[in-house]
Amino acid sequence: MSTEERELGPIGYLVVEWPAGVKPNGEGLGELVKLVDQGLVRVIDLAFVQKSEDGSVSGLAIADLDHDGTLDLVEFEGASSGILAQDDFDEAGEVLDPGASAAILIYENKWAAPFAGALRRNGAQLVSVGTIPAQSIVDALDMMDAAED
């Protein structure tokens, strides 16, 4: 099935770092499950990596992050398309501190699929994507409020 035949929303990725000594508590992944259940996003790939003190980056098993023998993320077991590979882990590792672990998520913004499909059928194409850090918006709004006072 071609991209034109299937309505796909914008595909994005993110890398979330837990500094050395900090372990994920699962709260963020619980929120991701809610977004998936609501049909807002589709998880295309999810991987966990760790950067050693020598700078090498390796993948972690998604189901047992704390190595206690129990499944920690059973909801995401099998949530791997195979898109992510060692070179992606290495690239993510460039922004990680030694000893840190990270989640790498590739996702589809399903909420935007009908809009994106309509644009593609009309001959449009996505030519740029970006993000604005939330703190930048908060800072800009604060500056506007201060200027009004």
C-alpha positions in Angstrom: 0.0 0.0 0.0 1.5 3.3 -1.0 1.7 6.4 1.2 -1.0 8.0 -1.0 -3.4 5.1 -0.5 -3.0 5.1 3.3 -3.6 8.2 5.4 -0.5 8.6 7.5 0.0 11.4 10.0 3.4 13.0 10.4 6.0 10.7 11.7 8.3 11.9 14.5 10.9 10.7 16.9 12.1 11.6 20.3 15.0 10.6 22.5 14.4 10.8 26.3 17.4 10.5 28.6 17.6 9.3 32.2 20.9 10.4 33.7 23.2 7.8 35.3 21.6 6.3 38.4 18.0 7.4 37.5 15.7 4.6 36.5 12.4 5.1 34.6 9.4 4.7 36.9 6.9 3.9 34.1 4.8 7.0 34.5 5.7 8.4 31.0 5.1 5.1 29.4 1.7 4.9 31.0 0.9 8.2 29.4 2.1 6.9 26.1 -0.3 3.9 26.4 -3.1 6.4 27.0 -2.2 8.3 23.8 -2.1 5.0 21.8 -5.5 3.9 23.4 -7.0 7.2 22.4 -5.9 6.8 18.8 -3.8 10.0 18.9 -0.4 8.3 18.2 0.8 5.0 16.9 4.1 3.6 18.2 6.2 2.6 15.2 9.3 1.7 17.1 10.5 1.9 20.7 13.9 1.0 21.9 15.9 1.6 25.0 19.6 2.1 25.0 22.4 2.7 27.5 25.6 4.6 27.0 28.5 3.2 28.9 31.3 5.2 30.6 33.5 4.4 27.6 31.0 6.0 25.2 29.7 2.9 23.6 25.9 2.6 23.1 24.0 -0.7 23.3 20.3 -1.6 23.2 18.4 -2.9 26.2 15.7 -5.5 26.2 12.4 -3.6 26.2 10.6 -6.0 28.5 13.1 -6.1 31.4 14.8 -2.8 31.8 15.8 -3.2 35.5 17.1 -6.8 34.9 15.0 -8.3 37.7 13.6 -11.0 35.5 10.1 -9.6 35.3 8.4 -7.8 32.3 8.4 -4.1 33.0 6.9 -2.9 29.7 4.7 -5.7 28.6 2.4 -3.2 26.8 5.3 -2.5 24.4 6.7 -5.9 24.0 7.0 -6.4 20.2 6.6 -2.7 19.5 9.5 -2.8 17.1 9.3 -2.3 13.4 12.9 -2.9 12.9 13.5 0.6 11.7 15.8 1.4 14.5 19.3 0.0 14.2 22.7 0.3 15.9 23.6 3.4 13.8 20.4 5.1 15.3 21.5 4.0 18.8 24.9 5.5 18.2 23.4 8.8 16.9 21.2 9.0 19.9 24.2 8.3 22.1 25.9 11.4 20.8 23.5 13.5 22.9 23.6 11.2 26.0 25.9 11.6 29.0 28.1 8.6 29.9 26.2 6.2 32.1 22.8 7.5 31.0 20.0 5.4 29.5 17.4 6.6 27.0 14.2 5.7 25.2 14.1 6.2 21.5 10.5 6.5 20.1 9.4 6.7 16.5 5.7 7.5 16.4 2.9 8.6 14.0 0.7 11.5 14.9 -2.5 9.7 14.0 -4.7 12.6 14.8 -3.2 14.4 11.8 -3.7 11.6 9.3 -7.0 12.7 7.7 -5.6 16.3 7.3 -2.3 15.0 5.9 -4.1 12.6 3.5 -6.3 15.4 2.2 -3.3 17.6 1.5 -1.5 14.8 -0.3 -4.5 14.0 -2.4 -4.5 17.7 -3.4 -0.8 17.5 -4.5 0.8 19.0 -1.4 3.8 17.6 0.3 5.4 18.2 3.7 8.6 20.2 3.2 9.6 21.1 6.8 9.0 19.8 10.3 10.2 21.3 13.5 9.5 21.5 17.2 9.6 24.4 19.6 10.6 23.6 23.2 7.7 24.2 25.6 9.9 26.3 27.8 10.5 28.7 24.9 6.8 29.3 24.5 6.4 29.8 28.3 9.3 32.3 28.3 7.8 34.2 25.3 4.4 34.4 26.9 6.0 35.6 30.2 7.9 38.3 28.3 4.6 39.4 26.6 2.8 39.6 29.9 5.6 41.6 31.5 5.6 44.0 28.5 1.8 44.6 29.0 2.3 45.5 32.7 
